[in-house]
Amino acid sequence: MKRILFVVVALVSCVTPLLAQEAASPKPDPQAYELLRRAQSVRETFPADFAGFKAELICNDNGQEAKGVLDYRPETGAKIIINGLSEEATGWVKQQLNSLLSHRRASDFAKGEGRHPLSLPPDDHSPLGRRLMVNDKLKSSYRVRDGQTTEVDRTMGDRIVVTILSTLPTGKGKFLPQHFVVTGFDVKTNQLLRTEMFTDEFAQTGNVWLPTSRRVVFAENGKLTARVITLRNPQLHQPQETATAR
């Protein structure tokens, strides 16, 4: 009898973690997969042969203006030379340009968000669109409306919610996010930490849509501040320039 009891306990102890793991990983929903795949497929991305570009760089840091140069190559990211800004502001400019440009690179959905068990929670009929869960380590979720992404919600230390307010059509059914808000919440208390309001502008150079400016208004610690990055006179790198640079 004791031996049978031991076997039963052993089986339960083995099965319980498996059941918990199964409960924690919902089955992939093909509808959720297709909803997000289509929304991400309409992003305007850089063409496959895009080798980067150079541009004049101007930053207005809440009234203090500085000028410099941007050199962007997909392999190495954004390199900037700018004088007259604080170390913090210079780092912010570089981080913003790398973020803005890296999000323009094409990616394989199946190897990105599509590798997770995407699922659809009950429809809350939000005006922001249908919510879907990624079920990844960052507790990510998206909202999709009219075939476009309208919200991205992730927990990366703090909870970060990106709400896309409007997009710029670039032709052939493609779009670029133009006005969006990034909101930070304390993950433990849900307290609002900060709000950053973005306005991005773009122009077509050859067959590439390049950014011309990014304006960010910060609401934090009881005050509003603003920074603007402007890019002028862009010059596209030719593919052979990238090969030579390597």
C-alpha positions as CSV (number, residue, x, y, z in Angstrom):
1,M,0.0,0.0,0.0
2,K,2.8,2.4,0.9
3,R,4.5,1.6,-2.4
4,I,1.3,2.3,-4.4
5,L,0.9,5.6,-2.5
6,F,4.5,6.6,-3.3
7,V,3.9,5.9,-7.0
8,V,0.7,8.0,-7.0
9,V,2.4,10.9,-5.2
10,A,5.4,10.7,-7.6
11,L,3.1,10.8,-10.6
12,V,1.1,13.8,-9.2
13,S,4.4,15.6,-8.5
14,C,5.5,15.1,-12.1
15,V,2.2,15.9,-13.8
16,T,1.4,19.0,-11.7
17,P,4.3,21.1,-13.2
18,L,3.4,19.9,-16.7
19,L,-0.2,21.0,-16.2
20,A,0.9,24.4,-14.8
21,Q,3.2,24.8,-17.8
22,E,0.4,24.0,-20.2
23,A,-1.9,26.5,-18.4
24,A,0.8,29.2,-18.6
25,S,1.3,28.7,-22.3
26,P,-2.1,28.9,-24.1
27,K,-2.6,27.3,-27.5
28,P,-1.7,29.5,-30.4
29,D,-4.7,31.1,-32.0
30,P,-4.4,31.3,-35.9
31,Q,-6.8,34.3,-35.9
32,A,-4.5,36.2,-33.5
33,Y,-1.4,35.2,-35.5
34,E,-2.9,36.4,-38.8
35,L,-4.3,39.7,-37.2
36,L,-0.8,40.7,-36.0
37,R,1.0,39.4,-39.0
38,R,-1.1,41.5,-41.4
39,A,-0.7,44.6,-39.2
40,Q,3.0,44.3,-39.2
41,S,3.2,43.6,-42.9
42,V,1.9,47.1,-43.7
43,R,4.8,48.8,-42.0
44,E,6.9,50.9,-44.4
45,T,10.4,49.4,-44.1
46,F,13.7,50.0,-45.7
47,P,14.3,48.2,-49.1
48,A,16.6,45.2,-49.1
49,D,19.4,47.1,-50.8
50,F,19.3,50.1,-48.4
51,A,22.9,50.9,-47.4
52,G,22.2,53.9,-45.1
53,F,22.5,57.6,-45.5
54,K,24.2,60.8,-44.2
55,A,22.4,63.9,-43.2
56,E,22.9,67.2,-41.4
57,L,21.7,67.0,-37.9
58,I,20.1,69.7,-35.7
59,C,18.9,69.2,-32.2
60,N,16.9,71.7,-30.2
61,D,17.1,70.7,-26.6
62,N,14.3,72.7,-24.9
63,G,15.6,75.9,-26.5
64,Q,19.3,75.1,-26.8
65,E,20.3,74.3,-30.4
66,A,23.2,72.3,-31.6
67,K,24.3,71.1,-35.1
68,G,26.1,68.1,-36.2
69,V,26.2,65.1,-38.7
70,L,24.4,61.8,-38.8
71,D,25.9,58.7,-40.6
72,Y,23.6,55.7,-40.5
73,R,24.4,52.3,-41.8
74,P,22.3,49.2,-41.1
75,E,25.3,47.2,-40.0
76,T,26.6,49.7,-37.5
77,G,23.7,51.8,-36.5
78,A,23.6,55.6,-36.1
79,K,26.9,57.5,-35.6
80,I,26.6,61.1,-34.8
81,I,28.9,64.0,-34.3
82,I,27.4,67.0,-32.5
83,N,28.8,69.7,-30.3
84,G,27.1,72.0,-27.8
85,L,24.9,69.4,-26.1
86,S,25.2,67.9,-22.7
87,E,26.4,64.3,-22.5
88,E,22.9,63.2,-21.5
89,A,21.3,65.0,-24.4
90,T,23.9,63.7,-26.9
91,G,23.2,60.1,-25.7
92,W,19.5,60.7,-26.0
93,V,19.8,61.9,-29.6
94,K,21.8,58.8,-30.5
95,Q,19.4,56.5,-28.8
96,Q,16.4,58.1,-30.5
97,L,17.9,57.9,-34.0
98,N,18.9,54.3,-33.5
99,S,15.4,53.5,-32.3
100,L,13.7,55.4,-35.1
101,L,15.9,53.8,-37.8
102,S,16.1,50.3,-36.4
103,H,12.3,50.0,-36.3
104,R,12.3,50.6,-40.0
105,R,14.3,47.5,-40.8
106,A,12.3,44.6,-42.3
107,S,12.0,41.5,-40.2
108,D,10.6,37.9,-40.4
109,F,7.4,37.9,-38.4
110,A,7.6,34.1,-37.9
111,K,10.9,34.5,-36.1
112,G,9.7,37.6,-34.1
113,E,6.4,37.9,-32.4
114,G,5.1,35.0,-34.5
115,R,7.2,32.5,-32.7
116,H,5.1,33.0,-29.5
117,P,1.7,31.4,-28.8
118,L,-0.4,34.5,-29.8
119,S,-3.9,34.4,-28.4
120,L,-7.1,36.6,-28.3
121,P,-8.6,37.5,-24.9
122,P,-12.4,38.4,-24.7
123,D,-13.1,41.4,-26.9
124,D,-13.4,44.6,-24.8
125,H,-14.6,46.6,-27.8
126,S,-12.0,49.3,-27.2
127,P,-12.0,52.2,-29.7
128,L,-8.2,51.5,-29.9
129,G,-8.9,48.1,-31.5
130,R,-8.8,44.4,-30.9
131,R,-6.4,43.3,-28.2
132,L,-4.2,40.2,-28.6
133,M,-1.7,38.6,-26.3
134,V,1.8,37.6,-27.3
135,N,2.4,35.5,-24.2
136,D,6.1,36.2,-24.0
137,K,8.4,37.0,-21.0
138,L,7.6,40.8,-21.4
139,K,3.9,40.2,-21.0
140,S,3.4,41.9,-24.4
141,S,0.1,42.7,-25.9
142,Y,-1.0,44.6,-29.0
143,R,-4.1,46.3,-30.3
144,V,-5.0,46.3,-34.0
145,R,-7.6,48.5,-35.7
146,D,-8.4,48.8,-39.4
147,G,-5.4,46.5,-40.2
148,Q,-2.9,48.6,-38.4
149,T,-1.2,48.4,-35.0
150,T,-2.6,51.0,-32.6
151,E,-1.0,49.9,-29.3
152,V,2.0,48.0,-28.0
153,D,2.1,47.1,-24.2
154,R,5.3,45.6,-22.7
155,T,6.8,45.2,-19.2
156,M,10.5,46.1,-19.3
157,G,11.3,47.0,-15.7
158,D,8.4,49.5,-15.9
159,R,5.3,48.9,-17.9
160,I,5.6,50.7,-21.2
161,V,2.6,51.4,-23.4
162,V,2.9,52.9,-26.9
163,T,-0.3,54.3,-28.3
164,I,-0.2,55.1,-32.0
165,L,-2.6,58.1,-32.7
166,S,-2.1,58.5,-36.5
167,T,0.0,57.1,-39.4
168,L,1.3,58.5,-42.6
169,P,0.4,56.5,-45.8
170,T,3.4,56.0,-48.1
171,G,1.7,54.3,-51.0
172,K,1.1,50.7,-52.0
173,G,-0.8,50.1,-48.7
174,K,2.2,50.9,-46.4
175,F,2.2,53.2,-43.5
176,L,4.6,55.0,-41.0
177,P,3.7,55.9,-37.4
178,Q,3.5,59.7,-37.2
179,H,1.9,60.7,-33.9
180,F,2.2,58.4,-30.9
181,V,2.4,58.5,-27.1
182,V,4.7,56.5,-24.9
183,T,3.4,56.1,-21.3
184,G,5.4,54.6,-18.4
185,F,3.7,53.0,-15.4
186,D,5.2,51.6,-12.2
187,V,4.8,47.8,-12.5
188,K,4.0,47.4,-8.8
189,T,1.7,50.3,-8.1
190,N,0.4,51.1,-11.6
191,Q,1.2,54.7,-10.9
192,L,1.8,56.9,-13.9
193,L,5.5,57.7,-14.1
194,R,5.9,59.8,-17.3
195,T,4.4,60.5,-20.7
196,E,6.3,61.2,-23.9
197,M,4.4,62.6,-26.9
198,F,6.1,61.9,-30.3
199,T,5.6,63.6,-33.7
200,D,7.7,62.1,-36.6
201,E,8.0,63.6,-40.1
202,F,9.2,61.8,-43.2
203,A,10.1,62.5,-46.8
204,Q,10.9,60.3,-49.8
205,T,14.4,60.2,-51.1
206,G,14.7,58.0,-54.2
207,N,12.9,54.8,-53.3
208,V,13.4,55.3,-49.5
209,W,11.2,57.1,-46.9
210,L,13.7,58.8,-44.5
211,P,12.9,60.6,-41.3
212,T,13.2,64.4,-41.4
213,S,12.3,65.2,-37.8
214,R,11.3,63.8,-34.5
215,R,9.7,66.1,-31.8
216,V,9.2,64.7,-28.3
217,V,7.3,66.5,-25.5
218,F,8.0,65.1,-22.1
219,A,5.5,65.3,-19.1
220,E,7.4,64.2,-16.0
221,N,7.9,65.4,-12.4
222,G,5.3,68.2,-12.8
223,K,6.8,69.9,-15.8
224,L,6.8,69.8,-19.6
225,T,10.0,69.9,-21.7
226,A,10.6,69.4,-25.4
227,R,13.3,68.2,-27.8
228,V,13.4,68.2,-31.6
229,I,15.8,66.3,-33.8
230,T,15.9,67.6,-37.4
231,L,17.6,65.9,-40.4
232,R,18.4,67.9,-43.5
233,N,20.0,67.3,-47.0
234,P,20.1,63.4,-46.8
235,Q,22.5,61.6,-49.1
236,L,21.9,57.9,-49.6
237,H,24.9,55.6,-49.4
238,Q,25.4,53.3,-52.3
239,P,25.7,49.6,-51.6
240,Q,29.3,49.5,-52.7
241,E,30.1,52.1,-50.0
242,T,28.9,49.7,-47.4
243,A,31.0,46.9,-48.8
244,T,34.1,49.2,-48.8
245,A,33.4,50.3,-45.3
246,R,33.6,46.7,-44.1
